[in-house]
Structures are given as structure tokens and as C-alpha cells.
Amino acid sequence: MLGARSQAAGGAPAVRGSTAGAGAWPGTVPAVTPVPQAPPAMELASVCSHPGWCVTTLGLALLLWVKRRWSWQPRHCPTDLSGKTAIVTGANSGIGKCVALDLARRNARTILACRSQERGQAAVVEIQRATGNPHVLLRLVDTSSMASVRHFAHQVLQEEERLDILVNNAGLTGLPFSITAEGLEVTFATNHLGPFLLTNLLLDLLRRSAPARIVNVSSFKHKTGKIDLQELTGRKKPPNVYRVYNSTKLMNILFTNELARRLQGTGVTVNALNPGVVRTEIMRHFSWPARALFTLAGLLIKTPKEGATSTIYCAVSEEVSGVTGKYFDSDCALVLPVAPARDPVLARKLWEVSEQLTGLGEGLSKAPTALGRRRQTGDELGLGEAGVPEEGR
Ligand SMILES: NC(=O)c1ccc[n+]([C@@H]2O[C@H](COP(=O)([O-])OP(=O)(O)OC[C@H]3O[C@@H](n4cnc5c(N)ncnc54)[C@H](OP(=O)(O)O)[C@@H]3O)[C@@H](O)[C@H]2O)c1
């Protein structure tokens, strides 16, 4: 085309990529037409549009689709929860709301444990409308505050005759480093200590209602978690916001394992799971570019309903009946978490530290302000900086 155009304009025929040696008239300056260079973006586009890529992408998409279709689906599970009571923390949005909706649909008395009256009540109305279940109710709890957790547990113990399912779902990430009024690192308190205390305070009720299930929502992020008590009690600033979150998700699994060991023979089971990467409000505390990227990726990742599947599986499926101390992935498959998550010595140490930090064992009425005084260094509690118990090294 280029050659044709220059000829039509009356010039010598263009030769692609070189001076016009052989075809040029003697004495004339040969016409030179530079080879058009594709901009990098076009080069990338041409590589990506290679048939090999298309076939591979289609193949992978098909595999993913088949895997998802064949994995366990809540709608195929006939479990009915009439006469049973369930608590879901953080039930006003994302995964928690979908889990609460499913349990309410199965006729459970469903308690939405949320920190906001407004958001929690909106979820109650939505779930009641969708399921027709009038026994969906809101109780307020802030899992970052041990005083609030104690108040909530006290209320549940006063009001409820039984508790069949406890889903520890509330969690957050991306908050800047900060210390609560009770002297605890806020993400650590919200994601680990709050659920730890809540579960322990409700254990007797769960035992009396056996068979009962406890479900802890962890994450694949546990793989890069580390247990450094100095960071988690705010004595040392963690290198970044991800570190604390990942560590709390590791703790969710260690807590699950130690609790399962302690609950052997009681009929109360406890399991942890990874919901996968799910399009929820979990990124709300991140910078806008990170949120924008997550929103874009949202087209590829799980919806909240899909993301709730592994939690519902652990809470109601026949398959998990009697199974305890395990970790399930987002497709409801039983998988092994990383080695530190399976370390019984670390699990026991974390339990002891968590007991001390929450004041567990001193009764429901213990003043939360005493927590600050009880904070100890990692060395005093036998957890070194690397998070490995001294005797386990
Ligand atoms: N989304 C993912 O890709 C993903 C991946 C792995 C694991 N997870 C885990 O899944 C769980 C649910 O998260 P999500 O993705 O559904 O996120 P989400 O939409 O942000 O929901 C989190 C819920 O937790 C509640 N919450 C946060 N802090 C709380 C506190 N101090 N006290 C009481 N409730 C509190 C939130 O309440 P407010 O609305 O009042 O803030 C909200 O209801 C979390 O444990 C998270 O770590 C999520």
C-alpha cells in the first residue's frame, strides 16, 4: 500500500526497509521508506492474539467451569435447620450475608452478629424478605473489642436455649497499624482474639446443643502469615498492612486445630476454610488504585454467593458431619494448610497467649481495661520473634 501510494504521487517506487539500489535511476536520490515499527502495545496484542493463547485460555476457563460445576453446591444440599440456632459474625455484607441467607433459608433461627445497627438491620430485613423466615435477628458485636464480645456472649447465653452453628466470619484487612483502647493491634483483635474469645464464651452452650459446628473463615493468605507477638500486641510495627492480616488468617487455622483437640468427644466440631478470592467489600480500607484493580478483576473472581460455598459446606453439609480440625479450600476440598498452620506446639502456645490477652478464664465480668496490664512480651509468653515457640525450635 505504501509503495502504491508513493508511486501514484509521482515519486520512485518505494523499497521496504532499504535504499532503492537496483531499482533507482542513476543520479537520483533513492526513496527510503522506513519499516513501520509496531508500538509495544500492538506487539503485545499480537502475541496475545496468537491462537495458542486463545486455546490455552479457553481450555483453562473450561477447566475452571467444570471444576466449579462439579464442586459441592448449597442448593443441592437438603439439610434443614428447623429448630436449630446459628450465629454468623460479620453478616451484613459479603460472604457472611450470603451464609446467613442460606442458613435462614434452611429455617434456622439466624442471629446476625454485626457491629453496625443500621447495616445489620438492613441485612435482617433483606434476609427475612428473601427467605420468609421471621426468626432472623440482629445482635450487636464489635469483634475488635473484648468488652463488646463479652457483652454479646452474655446476651446470647441469656436469650438462647441452644446454639448449633457458630460461623466466625467477621474480618478485615488493609487498616493502618493502630492499637485499640484495650491495648491490642486492631486487625489481630478483630480477626483472631475476638473470635477466639467469643467461641470460648459460647462453648458450653454449643456443647449442650451437640452435635454442633464451629466454622472459622480463614484464607489462602495464611500461607505467608507469621506469628510475632510483639507485632500483634503493638510493641513492634509490622512491615506492612498485609502482614498482620495474613498472620491472623494463619491463627484462625492454629486456633481451629487446638480447639478441635480440646473438643474431642464432645460432639462439637470445628473446621477452617478458605473462601477463595471473592468480590466483596474486603478491600474497603485499601488505596483507590488497589480497589480499582480489584473491581476490574471482579469480572473473573467469585461472587459473594460463590465465595460463601465453602463456609456453608462446613456449616451444614452431611459430608462434614463429624469431621473436625480440618481445612477446606474454596472448592470444598479437604486440603493441607502450610506446615506452621499444622504445628501443634505453636497452636498450643497461641492458645495460651490468646487466653492471657483476652483474660479468658477470669469469668464473663472481667473488666476489659485489665487487658492492657496483662500484655506481656513474646519472650515472657514463650513466643519468639519468628513466632516459633522456644521449645519447638
Ligand atoms: N473477599 C475475599 O477475597 C476473601 C478471601 C479470603 C478470606 N476472606 C475472609 O472472609 C471473611 C468475610 O469477608 P468478606 O470478603 O465478606 O468482606 P466484607 O464484605 O468486608 O465483610 C466483612 C464483614 O465483617 C464485618 N466486620 C469487620 N470488622 C468487624 C468488627 N470489628 N466487628 C464485627 N464485624 C466486623 C464487616 O462489618 P462492617 O460492614 O460493619 O464493616 C462485614 O460485615 C473475612 O474473615 C475475610 O478475611 C475474604
PDBQT file of the ligand as one rigid body, heavy atoms in Angstrom, charges set to zero:
ROOT
HETATM    1  N1  LIG A 401     -13.145 -11.496  49.923  1.00  0.00    +0.000 N 
HETATM    2  C1  LIG A 401     -12.102 -12.289  49.817  1.00  0.00    +0.000 C 
HETATM    3  O1  LIG A 401     -11.478 -12.392  48.744  1.00  0.00    +0.000 OA
HETATM    4  C2  LIG A 401     -11.655 -13.120  50.998  1.00  0.00    +0.000 A 
HETATM    5  C3  LIG A 401     -10.606 -14.024  50.794  1.00  0.00    +0.000 A 
HETATM    6  C4  LIG A 401     -10.176 -14.797  51.866  1.00  0.00    +0.000 A 
HETATM    7  C5  LIG A 401     -10.791 -14.675  53.105  1.00  0.00    +0.000 A 
HETATM    8  N2  LIG A 401     -11.804 -13.773  53.271  1.00  0.00    +0.000 N 
HETATM    9  C6  LIG A 401     -12.414 -13.688  54.616  1.00  0.00    +0.000 C 
HETATM   10  O2  LIG A 401     -13.817 -13.727  54.507  1.00  0.00    +0.000 OA
HETATM   11  C7  LIG A 401     -14.403 -13.084  55.656  1.00  0.00    +0.000 C 
HETATM   12  C8  LIG A 401     -15.537 -12.189  55.191  1.00  0.00    +0.000 C 
HETATM   13  O3  LIG A 401     -15.011 -11.148  54.406  1.00  0.00    +0.000 OA
HETATM   14  P1  LIG A 401     -15.746 -10.564  53.115  1.00  0.00    +0.000 P 
HETATM   15  O4  LIG A 401     -14.870 -10.858  51.964  1.00  0.00    +0.000 OA
HETATM   16  O5  LIG A 401     -17.151 -10.987  53.077  1.00  0.00    +0.000 OA
HETATM   17  O6  LIG A 401     -15.584  -9.000  53.391  1.00  0.00    +0.000 OA
HETATM   18  P2  LIG A 401     -16.653  -7.864  53.758  1.00  0.00    +0.000 P 
HETATM   19  O7  LIG A 401     -17.681  -7.755  52.702  1.00  0.00    +0.000 OA
HETATM   20  O8  LIG A 401     -15.819  -6.677  54.068  1.00  0.00    +0.000 OA
HETATM   21  O9  LIG A 401     -17.343  -8.418  55.076  1.00  0.00    +0.000 OA
HETATM   22  C9  LIG A 401     -16.689  -8.388  56.306  1.00  0.00    +0.000 C 
HETATM   23  C10 LIG A 401     -17.727  -8.377  57.404  1.00  0.00    +0.000 C 
HETATM   24  O10 LIG A 401     -17.040  -8.370  58.649  1.00  0.00    +0.000 OA
HETATM   25  C11 LIG A 401     -17.568  -7.310  59.424  1.00  0.00    +0.000 C 
HETATM   26  N3  LIG A 401     -16.598  -6.785  60.375  1.00  0.00    +0.000 N 
HETATM   27  C12 LIG A 401     -15.401  -6.218  60.131  1.00  0.00    +0.000 A 
HETATM   28  N4  LIG A 401     -14.841  -5.824  61.273  1.00  0.00    +0.000 NA
HETATM   29  C13 LIG A 401     -15.709  -6.139  62.283  1.00  0.00    +0.000 A 
HETATM   30  C14 LIG A 401     -15.718  -5.967  63.672  1.00  0.00    +0.000 A 
HETATM   31  N5  LIG A 401     -14.700  -5.388  64.317  1.00  0.00    +0.000 N 
HETATM   32  N6  LIG A 401     -16.765  -6.420  64.367  1.00  0.00    +0.000 NA
HETATM   33  C15 LIG A 401     -17.812  -7.006  63.758  1.00  0.00    +0.000 A 
HETATM   34  N7  LIG A 401     -17.879  -7.185  62.422  1.00  0.00    +0.000 NA
HETATM   35  C16 LIG A 401     -16.839  -6.749  61.709  1.00  0.00    +0.000 A 
HETATM   36  C17 LIG A 401     -17.962  -6.245  58.438  1.00  0.00    +0.000 C 
HETATM   37  O11 LIG A 401     -18.867  -5.351  59.041  1.00  0.00    +0.000 OA
HETATM   38  P3  LIG A 401     -18.951  -3.794  58.598  1.00  0.00    +0.000 P 
HETATM   39  O12 LIG A 401     -19.767  -3.769  57.351  1.00  0.00    +0.000 OA
HETATM   40  O13 LIG A 401     -19.599  -3.123  59.752  1.00  0.00    +0.000 OA
HETATM   41  O14 LIG A 401     -17.550  -3.328  58.374  1.00  0.00    +0.000 OA
HETATM   42  C18 LIG A 401     -18.592  -7.113  57.362  1.00  0.00    +0.000 C 
HETATM   43  O15 LIG A 401     -19.904  -7.441  57.721  1.00  0.00    +0.000 OA
HETATM   44  C19 LIG A 401     -13.262 -12.359  56.363  1.00  0.00    +0.000 C 
HETATM   45  O16 LIG A 401     -12.883 -13.093  57.500  1.00  0.00    +0.000 OA
HETATM   46  C20 LIG A 401     -12.141 -12.377  55.345  1.00  0.00    +0.000 C 
HETATM   47  O17 LIG A 401     -10.876 -12.398  55.956  1.00  0.00    +0.000 OA
HETATM   48  C21 LIG A 401     -12.255 -12.996  52.245  1.00  0.00    +0.000 A 
ENDROOT
TORSDOF 0
